[in-house]
Amino acid sequence: MNTITELNENELLEKVENCTLSAELFTHEAKLRLSWILINKYGLEVATLKNCKIKEQYFINVLNSNKFNLPLTKAYTEILHFFMEKSSTKDFDKLLREFPRLKYDFKELVKTHYGYNILKEHRKEVIKPLGTILFTF
């Protein structure tokens, strides 16, 4: 397999949960798509919890890394959910085309939403956003 798009939603979720997705396929887009799948399947609250648990295990077992970033994982889920709510599409690829900032300017979205750079932090505690998400389109 050469790209993440070759996997359907169930396959991607299963491979990340089972820690069988190759590390080179665990890209920014794959993380967004995983968040998309979990939000659609479970809703925001449960998706956030599951996303954190799944990614932490993936970091440990596949990436052999202790640099799992809980605040950033929460941000992936919350920010994606925000844009999903603003869109009428039920298609992941169309959402990325509608809001290209998700794919190409995600770091700035995180900084805007959280008010400081959580991208370099690898903490276990929960970081809450500063309040209402305010993004420009």
Phi, psi and omega per residue, in radians:
M1 nan 2.335 -3.069
N2 -1.849 -0.471 -3.106
T3 -2.393 2.776 3.134
I4 -1.212 -0.433 -3.110
T5 -1.220 -0.235 3.099
E6 -1.315 -0.208 3.127
L7 -1.712 2.423 2.990
N8 -1.394 3.049 -3.050
E9 -1.028 -0.793 -3.129
N10 -1.121 -0.684 3.131
E11 -1.142 -0.761 3.133
L12 -1.082 -0.866 -3.141
L13 -1.015 -0.813 -3.132
E14 -1.083 -0.764 -3.109
K15 -1.164 -0.646 3.107
V16 -1.275 -0.767 3.117
E17 -1.046 -0.712 -3.105
N18 -1.528 0.015 3.134
C19 1.028 0.692 3.112
T20 -1.959 -0.014 3.065
L21 -1.332 2.262 -3.133
S22 -1.124 2.534 -3.055
A23 -1.019 -0.628 -3.111
E24 -1.188 -0.288 3.097
L25 -1.612 -0.095 -3.117
F26 -1.521 1.182 -3.055
T27 -1.609 3.063 3.055
H28 -0.971 -0.794 -3.133
E29 -1.126 -0.651 3.096
A30 -1.122 -0.681 3.116
K31 -1.163 -0.705 3.070
L32 -1.109 -0.773 -3.117
R33 -1.139 -0.672 3.068
L34 -1.058 -0.770 3.091
S35 -1.060 -0.758 3.112
W36 -0.987 -0.845 -3.119
I37 -1.066 -0.830 -3.091
L38 -1.156 -0.712 3.107
I39 -1.084 -0.814 -3.141
N40 -1.124 -0.589 -3.079
K41 -1.429 -0.645 -2.978
Y42 -2.170 -0.187 -3.005
G43 1.517 2.913 -2.983
L44 -1.083 -0.875 -3.025
E45 -1.073 -0.910 -3.135
V46 -1.194 -0.668 3.121
A47 -1.037 -0.720 3.140
T48 -1.086 -0.819 3.133
L49 -1.095 -0.821 -3.130
K50 -1.129 -0.728 -3.136
N51 -1.042 -0.768 3.130
C52 -1.106 -0.796 -3.120
K53 -1.133 -0.817 -3.113
I54 -1.096 -0.831 -3.101
K55 -1.174 -0.666 3.123
E56 -1.062 -0.782 3.107
Q57 -1.125 -0.659 3.111
Y58 -1.102 -0.799 3.115
F59 -1.016 -0.778 -3.104
I60 -1.185 -0.878 -2.961
N61 -1.496 -0.517 -3.092
V62 -1.857 -0.815 -3.091
L63 -1.491 -0.156 -3.102
N64 0.860 0.836 -3.040
S65 -2.265 2.500 3.018
N66 -1.785 0.338 -3.071
K67 -1.749 0.456 3.026
F68 -1.010 2.352 -3.073
N69 -1.993 1.723 -3.133
L70 -1.048 -0.869 3.138
P71 -1.029 -0.685 -3.140
L72 -1.193 -0.661 3.107
T73 -1.132 -0.728 3.054
K74 -1.055 -0.720 -3.138
A75 -1.094 -0.736 3.094
Y76 -0.936 -0.818 -3.059
T77 -1.233 -0.834 -3.084
E78 -1.166 -0.760 -3.117
I79 -1.183 -0.768 3.106
L80 -1.056 -0.753 3.126
H81 -1.033 -0.737 3.113
F82 -0.964 -0.838 -3.116
F83 -1.261 -0.551 3.055
M84 -1.085 -0.691 3.127
E85 -1.172 -0.493 -3.129
K86 -1.452 -0.196 -3.050
S87 -1.884 2.724 3.046
S88 -1.718 -0.110 -3.091
T89 -1.391 2.601 3.047
K90 -2.001 0.386 -3.102
D91 -2.099 2.195 -3.082
F92 -1.033 -0.863 -3.111
D93 -1.081 -0.665 3.097
K94 -1.166 -0.636 3.100
L95 -1.087 -0.748 3.114
L96 -1.135 -0.591 3.080
R97 -1.258 -0.631 3.136
E98 -1.214 -0.663 -3.122
F99 -2.208 1.325 -3.058
P100 -1.086 -0.315 3.099
R101 -1.045 -0.517 3.104
L102 -1.037 -0.667 -3.081
K103 -1.570 -0.689 -2.961
Y104 -1.878 -0.236 -3.073
D105 -2.421 0.626 -3.034
F106 -1.139 -0.633 -3.133
K107 -1.029 -0.702 3.120
E108 -1.196 -0.624 3.070
L109 -1.074 -0.743 3.130
V110 -1.103 -0.821 -3.138
K111 -1.074 -0.717 3.132
T112 -1.108 -0.782 -3.058
H113 -1.254 -0.694 -3.030
Y114 -1.750 -0.255 3.035
G115 1.412 -0.039 3.080
Y116 -2.748 2.969 -3.020
N117 -1.491 1.714 3.086
I118 -1.570 -0.017 -3.060
L119 -1.173 -0.468 -3.112
K120 -1.733 -0.099 -3.094
E121 -1.524 2.458 3.123
H122 -2.210 1.135 -3.047
R123 -1.881 2.751 3.132
K124 -1.604 -0.422 -3.073
E125 -1.245 2.766 -3.106
V126 -1.464 2.285 3.094
I127 -1.903 2.194 -3.137
K128 -1.627 2.535 3.066
P129 -1.137 2.861 -3.091
L130 -1.263 -0.121 -3.119
G131 2.550 -2.544 -3.122
T132 -1.064 2.397 3.104
I133 -1.280 2.221 3.137
L134 -2.168 1.767 3.122
F135 -2.081 2.606 2.999
T136 -1.778 2.635 -3.065
F137 -1.802 nan nan
